[in-house]
Amino acid sequence: MTENQSPVQIIVVGNVKGGTGKSTTSMHLIAGLLHAGYLVGSLDLDSPQSTLTHYITNRRDHAETKGIGLPLPEHKILQASTVSNRNIAYAEDEAAVDECLRGLSEKNDFIVVDTPGGDDTLSRRAHSYADTLITPMNDSFIDLDVLAKVEPDTMKIVRPSAYAEFVWENRKKRIQRDGGSIDWIIARNRLSSLDSRNRRAVADALTTLSNRIGFRVAPGFSERMIFRELFLKGLTLLDLRDPDAGIRLNMSHLAARQEVRMMLEAIGLPESVEQDEGPRVLGSADT
């Protein structure tokens, strides 16, 4: 990647903790942008799990089987270097991310990057290119621990944790590279429909921490079975407005789709994401 090479916007979905909904979030971002008419590239850096890659493959297969025109991103997946020399492996991983982002930026308006749970060179390099960083987080103090250490008796923030430091380092790298900034967003997933002391305490801690380390909070997704069901067909809730998708909408689907729209709006994606217009061009899933 080179400075001012392309106006492409890079969205990185990252969290060093697994099981927070990164791939589900990534796929819904991709679908939202595609349905808004944008050209979208996608990059899966979690090759051991390959959840986003499987999601997109399921989507392509479902579209072919049903004969429907589901929009697809230009998709890539990267595997970490297997070279035993650590320095050489680091250099190869960074070069691979640079080359992949450069290639995807040539034909797309947005690139959505799904990262693994954990800290590796591929993820660090991708984070340093983010225009927007979205961190899905389950609504609990277990997940909050990746952002900050909380004093159990007073609920006061003691200090930022490892991932906050991870993001800070990559913000500095971004400034050094091209003077750009990273808009960091925490998406609160698996929110309970009922108010609780724990939910309020997490919300208060996030408010305090947001001012301290510089992020903003967006609504995420509740725990709904529909997200798991859609994976098998490669569909998202934004595809269900099309009768060809083959799923009859119920109230749970409508509520979940509203959650997706609220998240996209809070993140600040283009207003046309709500329109029912088709995509400008169908991409290809190079999986």
N, C-alpha and C positions, 0 to 999 in steps of 0.2 A: 504494500500500500504506500502511496506517496501523497504528500500534502496537496490538498485541493484537487485530487484526482477525479473525484466524482461527487455529485450531490447526494449520493445514496445515503439513507439513514440506517444506522446499524442499531438494532435492538438486541441486547444480550439478556437472556433469562438465566439468572445465576443464583446459587446458594450452595455453600459447601455441605449442607445437610441434605440427605436424600429423602424422598417421600413427601416432598412439599408441594408437588403438582407442577413442576417446571415444564414437563413435556406437554401436559394438558393445556397449560397457559400458552406455551409456544404455538401449539397447533391452532388455538382459537385466535391468537394474534395474526397468524398467517392467513387463516380463513377470512378474518375481518378485513384485512388489507386486500386480499384477492377479490372479495365481493365488492369492495369499494372501487375496484378498477385499477389497482396498482400492480406493477410487476414485482414479484417477491422472490427473493432467494432465501433458502433455508440451509442451515449448517448444523449438523449433529456432531457434537464433540464427545458424546458418551458412547463410544463404540462398544464397550462391554454389554451395555443394556440396549442401546440402539432403539429406544422407545419411540422417539420422533420419527426415525427412519421407518420403523414398522408401521407407524400410524399413517405415514404418507404412502407407503406401499399398499396398505389396506385400502386407502382412499382410491388409488389408481385402479386396483383390482376390482373394487366395487363399482366404480364408474364404467369399467369395461364390461363387467358382467351384466349390469343393468342397462347399459347403453345410454348413460346419462352424461352430461357435460360438466362434471365437477371441475372447478378450477384447481390447478396444481402449481406449486412453487417449483423453481429450479433448485433441486435438492442435492446437497453434498454431505458426505460423512467423512470424518478424519479419524485415523487411528494414531495413537502415540508411537513415537519412534521406539524401535526395539534394540537400538544400538546400546551396548553395555557401557560405553564411556558416557558419563553423565553430561559433561559439557557438550559433547557432540550431539547427544540426544536432545538437549535443550535447544541447541541451535537449529536442529532439523525440525523440531516441533514448532518453533516460532516462525521459521521460514514457510512451513506448510500452512499455517494459519494465514500468514501474509498473502501467500499465493492464492489461497482459496477465496479470501475476501476480495482480493483484487479481481479475480475472475468473475465472481458473483456481482461485483459492483458495476461491471461493464454493461449489463443488460437489465438491471433491476433498480427499482425506486427504493425498496427496503430490503434489508437482510435481517432475518431473525435467527439468532444463535441459541441453541439449547445446550447447556453445559452439564457436566456430571456433578454429582454430589462428591465433594472432596476438592483438594487443591492440587492441580497439576499444571504443567507448562502450557498445554493447549488452552485451558480455561483462563489462565492468567493473561495470556497474550490476547485472547478474544475480549476479555474485560477491558483491556487498555484501549480498545478501538470503539467502545460503546458510546453512542450518542445518548441512548437511554438504557439504563440497567433496571430490570424488573426482578425483584427478589420475592418469590412466593414464600409465604411463611404461615404455617399452621398456627392457629390462635391459642398458643400456650406458652408457658414460661420455658418449656423444654426447647422450643424453637427460638424463642427470644434470646436464649443463651448464646446463639451464634453471633448475635449483635452486641450484647452487653452482659456484664456480670451484674446481677441484681442482689442487693442485700435482702435476705429473706424476711427479716423482722420489720424493716422500715419501707421495703419496696423501692429504695432509692438506687439510682444507677451508680455503681461503684466505678466501673471503667468499661470502655469499649472492648469487645471480644475479637477473636481472630478474624472473622469475616469483615468486620468493620475496618480493621487494619488492612486487610487484603484489598478492599475497595479504595481506601485512602491511597495506598501505594499505586494503584492503577490510575487513579485520578491524577497523580503527579506525573505518571508516564504519559498520559494523554496530553497534559499541558505542555510537557517538554517536547512531544512529537509535533504537534500542530497548533497548540494554543487553545484547543477545544476543551469542552467541559462535559461531564457525565451527569445527566439527570437521573438520580437514583430514586426508585419507587419501591416501597414495600407493599405487596399485595397480600392482604390478610385472608387466607383461605380457611375453609372448614369452620366458619363462624357459626356458632349456635344460634338458633332462632330465638332462644330465651336469654334474657338478660341474666347476668350472674356477676358475682363479686370478682371471679377470676377474669372474666371478659373485660370488666371495667378496669381492673388493675393492669392488664396487658395494654389496653388502650392508653391509659395514663402513662405507662412506661414508654410506649412508642412515641407519644407526644413529646415527652421530655427528651428522649434520645434523638428524635428527628431534629430538634434545634441544636443538639450538641454535635452530631456527626454529619448532618446535612442530607436528609432524605425526606420524601413526602409519602403519605400513606394513601393507598387506594383500596377500594373494596375488592375482595377476591371471590372465590367460589365456595359455596356450601358443600357439604358431603352429600352428593346425590348419585344414585346408581346410574343415572342416564349418561354421565361422563364415561363410565366404564363400558357401558353398552355400545356407545357410539364408536369407541376405539376399534372394535372388530370390523366395522364397515368404513373406518377412516373418515367418519363424518364429524362435524361439529354442530353445536346448537344453532349456529348461523346458517347452516345448510338446510335446516328443517323447514324453512319457509317455502322450499321447493317441494311440491307434491311428489316429484319423481324420486325424492329421497326414500320414500317407502315407509315412513314412520308417521303414525298418527299422533298429533300433538295432544298432550293432556296438560292439566294445570301445573304439574311438576315441571314439565318441559318448558312451559311458558315462564315460570318463575326462574328457572335456571338460565334461560336465554336472556332474561332481563338482567341477571347478575353479570353475564358476559358483556352486555351493552354498557352497564354501569362501569365496569372495569375499563373497557375501551375508552369511554368518555373521560374517566378520571385520569387515565394515562395521557390523554390528549391526542389520540389518533384522529385523522381527518374526519370531519363531520359526515362526509359521504359514506362512511362505514355503515350508516343506518339505511342507506338507500338499497333498493332491490335491483339495481342495474347489474348487468353481468360484467365480468372482468374484461379488460381491454384485450388481453391475450392469454391463452392457456399456456402455462409453463410446462416443464417436463420434470418428472421425478427420476433423477439419475441415481437410482439406488442399486 
